[in-house]
Amino acid sequence: MPPLRLLSASILLALGLSACGGGGDSPTATTETTTPTVSASAKEGVLVDDLIVGATIFCDANDNGALDDGESRATTDADGQYVFVDKACFASIVSIAGSGYDKTTLKAPKGQYKALAGSAVVSPFTTMRAVSGLTDDEFKAVLTKLGLDGVDVANFNPVKDTARATTAAAIAKILNDISEIVAAAGGDPASAFKAAAIAIAQHAKASTGAVFGSDAALSDLVGAAAGAGLTAGNKKSNGAPVWSEKALANAKSLATAGIATLAGNIQKRASLAEVRDDLSSGAAVNIVDDTELEDDTQVAESRSRATDTVALGKPQYVSVSGDIVTVAPMAGAAMNYTLAQFATGMNLSGQTLSTLSHVTLPLTATALALPRKGATVSLALEIENQTTGGLMQGAIDKVVLTRNTDGTVSAAIRSDSKVHLYLQTASGIQIGTGTTPLEGVGTPLLTNGADGLGIDLQKLANGMRKQFPDNTSLINKVLTEKGTFAMKVIVNEMDFRHADGVRLATGQVAVKVPGSDVVAKQVSGIAVSGRITF
């Protein structure tokens, strides 16, 4: 699927064209007053919901929940591991909400994770312990009622605990979906996550039996978490409420029904491998987001959807229809390629980026993969000439993917999106947007015809030339280069799959700043990688 890379290239160029054209109140955590013994767990650990990759973790010396000057920080690796390289951490270990991505859901965690000093694991359960205000004995009783009897949360990695993995995953799903619902509505997801974590602990403490003992008990738990979470998160950045009183009540009701259905499905599975689709499903989130919450008729219809165990149990994702991408040269017939062909290497002898007219990538979404008003993602690409070492990178945020009535997917770029660009020639000349991205990107180059999502490469190329008029000759040289190009396109926050439902690989693009080692913009998520020879 060489075209997909070309699609990447086109998006990169598009970036240039479009721009030039056109916290809540909660109990304080109980912490130990003694300094923990220096140990490996004080210098290193793992961040896990499922494993969280690329997240920022820091040692919160003053316990204010913010990364301050002088506090040790680290970034989690591909296995969720982190290491404080400068000094051991004797304080709470905290993540930055929105950083990194979950290896299963492919979404950035919307909540802030926290663990008490000395913990080897940072997770939803260490967070619950840290923010609940419960004593050790009280929290042990809570874990028993949650189906996690005997667990030491400071060392509990649910990914490795096969006996309790699905129960842990179900609880994590409750927290994550609540924060995702608030984020989709434009509220405060970090406050929602924290409030929901406290509510789960407090509700379990007060309950008389196991929360997974019956559907009713689970619904009560989810209702308590959704009620607290959506209330705490019901505030925009300016402090105004997201929902009216009526809309908030209906959002809580729908969230409870949908999340309880999914959490129940997850907890009943035999293994973590069997819950991947349930965990990555945004069905409950999208049902709430789709509903006009002031309309009683719509709410009633949505409640029926939210309790449909069969429908909610199906995988929800966006796929490349037929695994086919079409490349159309300016002269001659269009050519179809598969993703497999792109991955192994395509030969486009006689062509260059400058001679291609457009590429078309058909996308299809399952029924509940996208909310009706669309899902917002970021796109990034990287194209490297394996012969000369030339490099092109680009990233654009706030691209909205929308499912049409026939299941096909269209895309648009929001007017407030930002674009980062970088180009380096074989001789080392660098140009780019640096740390100041382009703004005001429009959508005229992302067009949807009968064959799918099409991108006009020539208009994109002209856009790059207009954006960097002093470097027109350099841009032309890059666009007419021959050789073999390694190409990679990234889409974040979205489960993209092959036509047969197999998930695509993951990766990242870190857009550079000219003349610096600084990263201007990093996008991590689904990756389509391959090679094209011109």
Secondary structure, 3 states (H helix, E strand, C coil): CHHHHHHHHHHHHHHHHHHHCCCCCCCCCCCCCCCCCCCHHHHEEEEECCEEECCEEEEECCCCCCCCCCCCEEECCCCCEEECCCCCCCCEEEECCCCCEECCCCCCCCCCCEECCCCCEECHHHHHHHHHCCCHHHHHHHHHHCCCCCCCCCCCCCCCCCCCHHHHHHHHHHHHHHHHHHHHHCCCHHHHHHHHHHHHHHHHHHCCCCCCCCHHHHHHHHHHHHHHHHHHCCCCCCCCCCCCHHHHHHHHHHHHHHHHHHHHHHHHCCCHHHHHHHHHCCHHHHHHHHCCCCCHHHHHHHHHHHCCHHHHCCCCCEEEHHHEEEEEECCCCCEEEEHHHHHHCEECCCCCHHHEEEEEECEEECCCCCCCCCEEEEEEEEEEECCCCCEEEEEEEEEEEEECCCCEEEEEECCCCEEEEEEECCCCCEEECCCCCEECCCCCCEEEECCEEEEEHHHHHHHHHHHCHHHHHHHHHHHCCCCEEEEEEEECCCCEECCCCCECCEEEEEEECCCCCCEEEEEEEEEEEEEEEC
